[in-house]
């Protein structure tokens, strides 16, 4: 018996309430499995018009599967998808990808090698006359700075230029929703910075709701209005980049968006003792915890015995093991006494050039705003 969705189902395409009309894209309780593996696990997410939301996480966390479900490239198994307030897929039927009003940019750009740049962009404009197609394609190529390459072929272009053409092709039909799957991963580091900067400005000018998949936390923080951090098929935390960096929901979120020093401890009387001083916590007394300290939270002074910090916390002495200039900041490796006859190895990141000699002594003051405490049970 054929159980495939009926794409002509009259429910598909209908508008769902006034509240849903403000949602450019809405995924409602989506679950997707590949055999026994659950790739997407009960995920709900909405994206407003003009908003850029990045699905971020390691390989295999379900972010690309979620994007493909939204696009209609993967059959929806459980849940519902709405675009512009219209139901485009649920468990009983689905609208085909070409009727959803979405633009797609893939990791490999998927340009047609036998078509010119102009004809690649015209490809999705079949509803317009030939001259109207040409005008719209050139207009969109102009938005991404590629109008001068209209007659070139993809193999004549650099990776960054191909990415811009793929973006122009996706934008040409004026989609309400734009879906980008790791669009910068094939570019070298220097070109990636330039192209994603240009892409951000194009997306903001265009005003389409954008879902962008990336495994790069810095890329997500650079591009996103909101980030949905995924792990094992679920959204672990969603919010703006500042929220995820400064108020992580758990140790996984804290470590994903930047290097951390990990220090085990036990909560007692509202604090955890660490080699760099006590850290407040509301964890129950006696609970095993992990303290995560960002390297920039360890502020160093070349003075061995400076005055106490403004909060009255005495500075902590440490020995410099190595110091390296990383361009805009310096990374200092520290050997810090643990109070029990041993020591711990911690990293400090200082702005600019701060390169104390190896084996020299420095003093540490702790910025508690960049220190997080989580129960051991919440980490892996």
Buried (B, 14 or more C-beta within 10 A) or exposed (E): EEEEBEEEBEEBBEEBEEEBEEBBBBBBEBBBBEEEEBBBBEBEBBBBBBBBBBBBBEEBBBBBBBBBBBBBBBEBBBBBBBBBBBBBBBEEBBBEBEBBBBBBBBBEBEBEEEBBBBBBBBBBBEEBEEEEBBEBBBBBBEBBEBBEBBEBBBEEBEBBBBBBBBBBBBBBBEBBBBBBBBBBBBBEEEBBBEBBEBBBEBBEEBBBBBBBBBBBBEBBBBBBBBBBBBBBBBBBBBBEBEBBBEEBBBBBBBBBBBEBBBBEBEBBEEBBBBBBBBBEBEBEEEBEBBBBBBBBBBBBBEEEEEEEBEEEBEBBEBBBBEBEEEEEBBBBBBEBBEEEEEBBEBBBBBEEEBBBEEEEEBBBBBBBEBBBBBBBEEBE
